[in-house]
Structures are given as C-alpha cells and as structure tokens.
Amino acid sequence: MTNKQESISRSLYEIRFHGRGGQGAVSAAALLALAAFDDGFESQAFPKFGSERRGAPVEAYVRIGRTPIRAHNQVYTPDAVVIQDATLLRSEPLLRGLKGGGVIVLNSAQRPDDIDSDRDDLRWIVLPASRVGERLLGRPLPNTVLLGALAAVTDWVSLAALENAVTNHLARKGDAVVKANIEAVREGHRLALELKGVHYEELEGHEEKK
C-alpha cells in the first residue's frame, strides 16, 4: 500500500461536480479520477447532462476507492461538492445529500449568504477560481483551479498525481496549455491551503488582507 493509500481513512469517497456547459466540469471529474488511479486507487468518473447547450447546468461524478467500485449510479450522498458557478446556488439544491463534515469547494470571490444556514457541519472553501483562470489560462475557466483546492483540503489525491493527470489528459492541446493548467492546479492548491482551517465567518477578512 502506498503512502497516499494509507492517508485514505475510508474505503470510498464520492465527489459531485456542479457547473455549466463550457466550464469544464466533466473534464475536472475525469482529471480527478485519473489522479486517483495514478495514486493507486480504484476510481470512476462520469457525467450527467441536462441540456447539452453551453451555459446549461451540468453534473459530473467521481468515486475514489481502495477496493473495486461496484456502484455506477449517480452520486446522491457526496463527501464533497465542487461548485464551478455560484449562481447555481440560487436555483439548484447543490448541497443535497452532502454528508456531515462534507467539503464544499466554491468558485466565488466572496462567501455565499444564507445558503443552508441551518448546517454547521460543512467545510467551505471559497476562492475566485474564474479570476485565477483568467489570469493563468487567458479564459475564466475554474476547473483546474478548483481541483487543486479540493486536493489541498481533502488529501484524497496528491498534487503530483493531479499534475500528471493534467499532463496526460491535455497533452494533445500542446505544452503551453498543459503548463498553464498545471500552474492553475498549483495556485488553487496554494490558495486552499491558506484558507484551510480558517473559520467560515473569517473568510471575508482573509480576502481583505490580501
């Protein structure tokens, strides 16, 4: 068993991605599953599409396990939710089924107000991933930034494995695209580590100091 395998305390983790068409939610799920496999785990990733038009809501799912994964249905009780577009919070029940102690990685410049306020058992990581994507990728794509953040706060996959997944999955798009996305993963990882352990109500103050 590898060191990364030893860091996983349960036999299965489930992650649900929410985004809009064109934001790379499906690609993000594929990259996470590839990274988990590279770390020595069993993994699967698959999408659920509503309308396939650009801008329409999209869901994608990932499972990471220490043993063969038998389930192939949608993820209904995730351990983490990655939200690539904060506007979806106003129209979709994105936190449905999220386990106690679950992680929410949200692409936003500020924390949300009055979202599932009756739950105090969730960990929020809020970072302006689209803004970072615009700077590093030349487009406001949040997916690889958010993947880096998810890796930082959960330790379910290693940063090195994510970088390998990006290199292999995006190789056909050229070295410049690969390099930019690796930088995006690293920046998301760095920002999330800064936020890790910061109480939810302190996030705004943290942003103001930067």
Stockholm file with secondary structure:
# STOCKHOLM 1.0

chainA/1-210         MTNKQESISRSLYEIRFHGRGGQGAVSAAALLALAAFDDGFESQAFPKFGSERRGAPVEAYVRIGRTPIRAHNQVYTPDAVVIQDATLLRSEPLLRGLKGGGVIVLNSAQRPDDIDSDRDDLRWIVLPASRVGERLLGRPLPNTVLLGALAAVTDWVSLAALENAVTNHLARKGDAVVKANIEAVREGHRLALELKGVHYEELEGHEEKK
#=GR chainA/1-210 SS CCHHHHHCCSSEEEEEEEEETTSCHHHHHHHHHHHHHHTTCEEEEEEEESSCSTTSEEEEEEEEESSCCCCCSCCSSCSEEEESCGGGGGTSCTTTTCCTTCEEEEECSSCCSSSSTTCCSCEEEEECHHHHHHHHHSSCCCHHHHHHHHHHHHCSSCHHHHHHHHHHHSGGGCHHHHHHHHHHHHHHHHHHHHHTTCCGGGHHHHHHHC
#=GC SS_cons         CCHHHHHCCSSEEEEEEEEETTSCHHHHHHHHHHHHHHTTCEEEEEEEESSCSTTSEEEEEEEEESSCCCCCSCCSSCSEEEESCGGGGGTSCTTTTCCTTCEEEEECSSCCSSSSTTCCSCEEEEECHHHHHHHHHSSCCCHHHHHHHHHHHHCSSCHHHHHHHHHHHSGGGCHHHHHHHHHHHHHHHHHHHHHTTCCGGGHHHHHHHC
//
